[in-house]
């Protein structure tokens, strides 16, 4: 059996103060060091439990462990993308092939943005821009928790975390202001890189 690598918390690609005033140092510290670390720990624990169950031939707790892999794995992977999707030099609008594809699939940048913001306002978890390789198009998804409302085979290229721990300290219940602030720090070069990698695999 191939040796698996343990999940690890990635370092932030910028300083904890880098996204201020849009996202505070305190929120980034809590969110990255505590919340994201919790998903990494939960994924590792669930994987260890599954391995032990297989070795023992005892699958009485396997159902719960499988659910924990999904929940914590999605939390880990989406948070990793979320950090990479932001930059202190972010903002503006997409360019190049990604901009053209958004225009093609959503009619306009404004049409995409309005739909994405609506997903973020309605979700109890995440708003995602994904590439759907089956339909060969970009889609917005509203995802609750980390894994409810996902689309099989779709690849996230832009992730917005709208769990309350993402914004309540900075914005209170005003989620819409947090969503507006997110657009000021989106690193469109990172999103474009994700798009190029995915599309080159399927098209």
N, C-alpha and C positions, 0 to 999 in steps of 0.2 A: 504494500500500500504506500502511495506517495506521501511524503511527510508534509503536513499542513503547517503553514505559518500562522502564528497567533495574531489576532487583530491588535492593532496598535493605534493609539491616539495620534493623529498627525499634528505637527506643529502648525500654528497659525502662519500664513504666508506674509504677515505684517505684524507690527506692534499692537498691543492691546489698546493703545490710545489712537491708533491710526484712522479709525472710522468716525471719530468724534467730529462734529457734534451729532452726527446722524445715529450712531450707535456708541454708547458710552463704554469707557474702559471697564466699569463695573459689570455691565451686562456681558461683554465679551469674556471677561474672566469667569463669571459664573457659568455662562453658556458653554464655553469651550472646556474649561477645566473640570467642571462638575457634571453638567448634563451630558455632554458628548462622552466624557470619560465613563459615565454610567452605562451608556449603550455599549461601549467597547467591553467593559467588564461583564455586562449581561450576556453579550454574544459569546465571549470566551467561556463563561460559566456554563452556558447552554450546550456549547460544543463539547465541553468536558463531560457533562452529564450524559449526552448521547453516546459518546465513546465508551463510557463506563457501562451504560446499559447494554450496549452491543457485546462488550466483553463478558458481562455477567449473564447475558441471555434473559435479563429482566427488563421488560418494556413497560412496566406499570406507570412510570413517570414520563415516558417518551412523548406523549401527546403534548403535555405542557412545555417540555423542552423544545419541541419543534416550533411551537407558537412563540417561544422566547427567541429562537433563532431568527424568525421572520421579523418580529418587532424590533429587536435590538440590532439585527443586521441592517434593516432598512434605516433605522435611526442613525447608525454609524455611517453608512454610505451616503445618505442624503446630507448629513451635516458636513461630511468631508467636501462634497460638491458645493454646499452653501458657502463655506469659507473661501473656496477657490473662486467662486462667482463674484466676490467682492474685492474692492481695491480702494485705497485712499485716492487714487487717480481715476476712479470710475465715474460713471454718469454718461450723459449723452445718449446716443442712439447707436444701434448696430450698423455695421458697414459691410460692403462686399457681398459675398455669397449668402451669408446669413440674412442680411437685410433683404436681398432679393427673394429669398425663400419665405420669409415672413410676409412680404408683400404678396407673393403667389398664393400662400396657404390661408392667409387671414384677410386678404383684400387691401390691407394697409397696416403700417406700424401702429396707428391709433386704434385700429380694430383689434389687433393682437393685444395691445396694452390694456385696453378696456376690459377685454375678456379675462386676461391674466389677473388684473386687479379684482375683478368679480370673484375669481376662484380664490384669491387670497382672503377676501372679505367673508366668503362662505365656508371656507375649510376649517376643520378642527385639527390642523396639522400642517399641511404644506400646499402651496401652489407650485406647480411644476410646468415648465415647458419641456416637452419630450419630442423625440423623433420616433414615429411609428413606422417600423420597417415593413410591416405588412401592407398598410395603405400607402406607404412612401410619402408621408407628409408630417409636418409639425402639428402638434396638438397641445393645448393647455389641459391640465388635469387638476381637479380638486381632490386632494387626498386627506382623509381623516387619520388621526394618529400618524403612523408612518407607513401603513401598508393597506389601508382600506380605500379603495377607489383607484388603485394602480391598474395599468393596462399591460397585459402580458406582452412581452417582447419589446415594449417601448423603452427607449433609453433617455433618461433625464439629461438635459443639457443646461438647464437653469432651475435652481431651487430656491424658493423663498419659505423660510420657516415662520409660521404664524402661530405656533404654540405661544401661550402667554408669557413663558419665560424669555421669549425673544424680545419682548417690547414693553412689558408692563412697568418695569422700573423706570424706563425713560419716558413712556407715553401714556401710562395709565390705561384706561379702557379704549383710548383713541387709536385703534388698530389702523385706521385709514391713514393717519399721519405717519405711522411707522412704514406702511407700504409705500407712501410717497418718498420717505427718506431712503428706502431701499433702492429706488431708482437713481438716487444721487450717488450710489456707490457700486452699482453693477459694473463689473469688469467685462465689457463686451468682447474683449480679445479672448478672455478665458472661455466665454460662452461659444464664440466662433470656433475656437480650437476643439471644443467638445463636439460641436456640430460637424466639423470637418472629419474628425476621427470616425464618428458614427456613420456618416453618409458614405465615406470611402469604403466602408465595410459592406454596405448593402446596395449601393447604386453603381 
